């Protein structure tokens, strides 16, 4: 593979593209960055500066979390469909009940358009072998 081909495949994602993936593919809930329920997450030293944050999302459905953690190999697998059947939908008002098991994704941009930084909370498994970093090329 030529160097330019590699560079072309690793173009940075636009915030809006990732917003669509998180909301519609991962069934995440978008919450306001000044929401008191997530302030402890945003105080993490690895979290981007609040002035750069473009979106905060909570991924809470077990089927999606298992997929991101690598416990389920594919959205086409029997395990995924079985787990998805048991998923419950919650509203933003009830988000505090799932924050301990959820993954909180923070998207940040220095130019308000292209993703320049991101952060996600959660278990060590998500960080070591999860899918989230591959969604965002930064």
N, C-alpha and C positions, 0 to 999 in steps of 0.2 A: 504494500500500500504506500502510495506517495504521501509525503508530508502534507501537502495541500489537501489531499483527500481526507486525511485524518482531521485536519483543522476544520474542514467543511462539515464533517459529521458531528463535531463537538461544539457547535455554535450555541451560545448562551440562550436560554429560554426567556421568553417574555413573561412578565408577571401574569398577564391575562391568560396565557396558555396553561400555566401551572394552576391558576385559579380554577380553570375549567376542569382540569384533571382531578383536583382535590374535591371540588363540589359535586361533579357529576359521575366520575368513575369511582371515587373513594367514599362517596356519600358523607363527606366531611361537613361540619358546621362551621361557618365563618363567624367569628366573634370580634367584637371591638377591642382594639389593643389596650384601651384604658379600663377594660372590665376587671373589677376587683378580684374575681375568682381566679384569674390567671396571673396576677401580679407577681407571685412567687416564681413562676416559670420565666417571666420576662426579666427577672432580676438575676438569672443565671449569668455568670461571667462570660459564657460563650454565646449568649443571645445577642443579636445585633442591637445597636443603639435604637431607642424608641423612635427617634426622629426619622430613621430610615425604613421602619417597618411599614410594609404595604398591605399585609394581611396576616391574620392569625386564624388557624384552622384547627378544629378538633376532629381527629379520626377516632371513632369509638366502636364501630361495629366489629364484632369478633371475627367475622369472615375476612374482612379487609385487614385487620391487625394480624391475623394468622398468615395471610398472604404476604404482607410486608415483612414479617419476621422469618419467612421461609418455611413455616410449618405446613403450609399448603403450597403445592408447586405451581398451580395454574388456576385461572378462573374457570377453566373447562373441566376441572377435576370433580369427582364425586364428593370428595371431602368439602370442597368449596360450596357446592350446592347444598349439601347437608347442613353445613354451618350457617349458610346464608338464610335458610328457612327459619332458623331459630333467632336470627337477628331481630332486634327491636329498634324502632325509630324513636328518637327523642327530639325534643325541641331545645332551642338555645336556653330557654328558661331553666331547664333541668340538667344543664351541662355539668354542674358541680358533682352530680352523682357518678359520673364516669371519668372524671379527671385522673383518678389514680390508676386506671387501667388504659386510658386513652393515650394516643400520641398527639402532642400539640406541635403543629408545624408553623414556623414563623418565616415569612418571606420578606426580604428587605431589598431595597434598591437605592443606589446613589443617584439615579436619574429618573426615578419613578416609572420606568418602563421595562428595563431588562433586569433580571434577577442578578444581583451582585453578591448577596449573602443569604444564608438560610440557617435555620436552627430547628432541631426537633428534639422534643423531650421523649422520654420513655425508657424502656428496659435496655440493658446492655445488648441483648439479642438484636434489637432493631438497629442499633448502631453498628454492630460488627458484621452482620450478614444480611441486613435488610435491603429493601429495594429503594427506599426513599432517596439516598444520595444519587442514584442513577437517573432519577427524574429530573434533577436539576444539574445542569452543567454550569459550574461557576469556576 
